[in-house]
């Protein structure tokens, strides 16, 4: 008979796992923020929205900050996942992995749109 290892979970670790999951609630705000930043910057660069493609420098100047805003929930969740993993609890990596995957997919979609 083998005994299961005894793990002691501190209340702070439980709190960090919960916060890693709560970072998912930031996704709608990050989507809206990324849209506002991207569209706001392209408008601030005085590019008319008449359907003509802006130059690459303008696209990058608007897209990179928007992608940074969108990645905030993944960074927050990863930060809490790393904190809780120091206590030996790997449950915080589930929401962090989901958000990292969503962020990578979002970045690849935007990069693909640049070359389409």
C-alpha positions in Angstrom: 0.0 0.0 0.0 1.4 3.4 -0.9 0.3 6.5 0.7 -0.5 9.6 -1.2 1.9 12.5 -0.5 0.7 15.0 1.9 0.6 18.5 0.5 -0.1 21.5 2.6 -1.8 24.2 0.7 -1.6 27.6 2.2 -4.5 30.0 2.1 -2.3 32.3 -0.1 -1.9 29.5 -2.6 -5.6 28.9 -2.8 -6.1 32.7 -3.2 -3.5 32.7 -6.1 -5.2 29.9 -7.9 -8.5 31.7 -7.7 -6.9 34.9 -8.9 -5.4 33.0 -11.9 -8.9 31.9 -12.8 -10.3 35.4 -12.2 -7.9 36.8 -14.8 -10.2 35.2 -17.3 -12.7 38.0 -16.5 -10.2 40.5 -17.9 -10.6 39.1 -21.4 -13.6 41.2 -22.5 -12.0 44.3 -21.1 -8.7 43.4 -23.0 -10.6 42.8 -26.2 -12.4 46.2 -25.9 -9.1 47.9 -24.8 -7.1 46.4 -27.7 -9.8 47.5 -30.2 -9.9 51.0 -28.8 -6.1 51.3 -28.7 -5.6 49.9 -32.2 -8.3 51.9 -33.8 -7.5 55.0 -31.8 -3.9 55.0 -32.8 -4.6 54.5 -36.5 -7.0 57.4 -36.3 -4.5 59.5 -34.4 -2.0 58.8 -37.2 -4.5 60.6 -39.4 -5.1 57.6 -41.6 -8.5 58.0 -43.4 -10.7 55.0 -43.0 -11.7 55.0 -46.7 -10.7 51.4 -47.3 -7.2 52.0 -48.5 -4.5 50.0 -46.8 -2.2 52.1 -44.5 1.6 51.8 -44.7 3.3 49.1 -42.7 4.8 51.5 -40.2 1.3 52.8 -39.3 -0.1 49.2 -39.1 2.7 48.3 -36.7 2.4 51.5 -34.7 -1.3 50.6 -34.1 -1.1 46.8 -33.8 1.8 46.3 -31.4 0.3 48.4 -28.5 -3.1 46.7 -29.2 -1.5 43.3 -28.9 0.2 44.4 -25.7 -3.1 45.4 -24.2 -4.7 42.1 -25.2 -1.9 40.1 -23.5 -2.5 41.6 -20.1 -4.9 38.9 -18.8 -2.4 36.2 -19.8 0.4 38.0 -18.0 -1.7 38.4 -14.9 -2.8 34.8 -14.8 0.8 33.6 -15.5 2.0 35.8 -12.6 -0.4 34.1 -10.2 0.3 30.7 -11.6 4.0 31.1 -11.0 3.4 32.3 -7.5 1.2 29.2 -6.7 3.6 26.8 -8.4 6.4 27.8 -6.0 4.2 26.1 -3.3 4.0 23.0 -5.5 0.5 23.5 -6.7 0.2 23.3 -10.5 -3.5 24.2 -10.8 -2.9 27.8 -11.6 -1.3 26.8 -14.9 -4.7 25.7 -16.3 -6.1 29.2 -16.7 -2.7 30.6 -17.5 -2.3 28.1 -20.3 -5.8 28.9 -21.7 -5.0 32.6 -21.8 -1.5 32.1 -23.2 -3.1 29.9 -26.0 -5.8 32.5 -26.7 -3.2 35.3 -26.8 -0.9 33.4 -29.2 -3.9 32.6 -31.4 -4.9 36.3 -31.4 -1.4 37.4 -32.3 -1.2 34.8 -35.1 -4.5 36.0 -36.5 -3.4 39.6 -36.5 0.0 38.7 -38.1 -1.8 36.6 -40.7 -4.1 39.6 -41.5 -1.0 41.7 -42.2 0.1 39.4 -45.0 -3.3 38.6 -46.4 
